[in-house]
Amino acid sequence: MKELRFEKTGQPQEVLQLVDSPIPTPKSHEVLIRITARNINPSDIMFVRGMYGITPKLPSSAGFEACGVVETGDEDGKVKSGTRVMFTAIGTWKEYLCLPAATAIPVPDGMPDEVACQAFVNPMTAYGMIEKSGLKAGEWLLITAGASAFGKFAIQMAKAKGIKVAATVRHDEQKAVLEKLGADLVVNSDTEKIQKVIPEKTDGGIQVIFDAVGGLLGAKALSCLRPKGRMMIFGALALENMPVNSGLLIFKDLKIEGFWLSTWMEELIAAERTNAFRSVFGFLMDDKSEIDIAGKFKLEEFKDAFKAYDAPGRNGKILLVS
């Protein structure tokens, strides 16, 4: 089978190699999946670079999220051959993968591969953060990197709850895209002073921030919070630590906390987890929901895929398909 693998950490374009590997043999509790589509997330890039919370065991494949078709079911018959499934695992940028049957999620009827391969990490993170934030209708949410896949999901889900949404972008042409999705305020963080504009246009500031960037932008976003506001950090796109103004935290009684989907999911009881999947899949299957695809590439076209991924102002996911 074809597999994208790296033997040392670094930029994906420089360290990834397309190699031939044997098709794995599933254990009794596992299923063998023929992978049909995978997406490229920022976490995938950071993993290849050795900068993610999970350290790669070299040599390693990459990719955390995908969908496919079960070729061989588990011995107990929990997941049968021919079932379309979505899943998360370490190393999805290959043609075949073995996975415990209990972790394979059946794809809802009518959901195409282009959606199924990105139906977990970003939309579930957006759902989980909105739930954990406690935001109510009429309150303000600020999303940094608003034009990301996560940002677009979060905007749509928040608006469905009546939450007011502000977002930052780095390209003016992205403003109209986010406004169409329902964003009430979109600010170009490269050309506008967000720490001045956002408080002025949100009646004194934001209640909650979802920050994917960190660094200087994160610090500027923090200053947009109103007293007793809360910043929820789930990414570090800037690859720089955020300088924190201690005075702001003290005198405005602000809170900063991290959010990791895996931890949040583990803390849910079964009924809450079921409701989360039902809500997210319902959103993804709604004809009114916007799910953007910017390009689809074969595994052997991975260098072109990463060029497209790095394109300034990219609007939509880059997929690796079979």
Secondary structure, DSSP 8 states (H G I E B T S, - for coil): -EEEEESS-S-HHHHEEEEE-------TTEEEEEEEEEE--HHHHHHHTT-SSS---SSEE--SEEEEEEEE--TT-SS-TT-EEEEE-S--SBSEEEEEGGG-EE--TT--HHHHTTSSHHHHHHHHHHHHHT--TT-EEEESSTTSHHHHHHHHHHHHTT-EEEEEESSTHHHHHHHHHT-SEEEETTTS-HHHHHHHHTTS-EEEEEES--HHHHHHHHTTEEEEEEEEE---TT-S-----HHHHHHTT-EEEE--HHHHHHTS-HHHHHHHHHHHHHHHH-TT----EEEEEEGGGHHHHHHHHTSTT--SEEEEE-
